[in-house]
């Protein structure tokens, strides 16, 4: 029995958009989400932290797992946006 893939919900898209902003050429740069950011972005980063993909509840650095996910995401985006 095949399990249907998850849908791209607005929450998931917000998480993916956040991860796509990381510069994977360096491990020295994190991302901070300020308290006056869009509530959907603040919630997305909190969910990523809960999933152990980022180090802080307001962003921070990618964890080892977060880096793997961000690398796969950026590779996927490169393929899908190629002309």
Buried (B, 14 or more C-beta within 10 A) or exposed (E): EEEEEEEEEEEEEBBBEBBEEBEEEEEEEBBEBEEEBEEEBBBBBBBBBEEEBBBBEBBBBBBEEBBEBBBEBBEEEEEEEEE
